[in-house]
Amino acid sequence: MRCRHYSLAASHNTARKEDLDAILTTLSSRFLNVRRALTRLSVDYLVFNRSKAVQIYLPIMNDMEV
């Protein structure tokens, strides 16, 4: 029972995170200030979790026009 509960919670959290990533990507493509904020966040995040940050934020940073 516990295992199933944790599995459902994990999949729900993953779905919410994917939704947030999609929203941030959309906003960053439209607003320069959001792009800059994401760049700063991604640099901080790289220190703690490099592989995940690269996967999430590097494509956003590559698409930016600085």
C-alpha positions in Angstrom: 0.0 0.0 0.0 2.7 2.5 0.9 4.7 1.7 -2.2 1.7 2.4 -4.4 1.0 5.7 -2.6 4.6 6.9 -3.1 4.5 5.8 -6.7 1.4 7.9 -7.3 2.8 10.9 -5.4 6.1 10.7 -7.4 4.3 10.6 -10.8 2.0 13.5 -9.7 5.1 15.5 -8.7 6.8 14.7 -12.0 3.7 15.8 -14.0 3.5 19.1 -12.0 7.2 19.7 -12.6 6.9 19.1 -16.3 4.0 21.6 -16.4 6.1 24.2 -14.6 9.0 23.6 -17.0 6.7 24.2 -20.0 5.4 27.4 -18.5 8.9 28.7 -17.7 10.0 27.8 -21.3 7.1 29.7 -22.8 7.6 32.7 -20.6 11.3 32.8 -21.2 10.7 32.8 -25.0 8.5 35.9 -24.7 10.0 38.0 -22.0 13.7 39.0 -21.7 13.6 39.6 -17.9 12.3 36.0 -17.4 15.2 34.8 -19.6 17.7 36.6 -17.4 16.1 35.3 -14.2 16.2 31.8 -15.5 19.8 32.2 -16.5 20.7 33.3 -13.0 18.7 30.5 -11.5 20.3 27.9 -13.7 23.8 29.0 -12.8 23.0 28.6 -9.1 21.3 25.3 -9.8 24.2 24.0 -11.8 26.3 24.1 -8.6 24.0 21.7 -6.8 22.6 19.5 -9.5 24.6 19.9 -12.8 23.1 17.1 -14.8 19.4 18.1 -14.2 20.1 21.8 -14.6 21.8 21.2 -17.9 18.9 19.1 -19.1 16.3 21.7 -18.1 17.9 25.1 -18.6 20.6 24.7 -21.1 18.2 24.5 -24.0 16.5 27.7 -22.7 19.8 29.5 -22.4 20.9 28.4 -25.9 17.7 29.8 -27.4 18.2 33.2 -25.7 19.2 36.3 -27.7 21.5 38.1 -25.3 
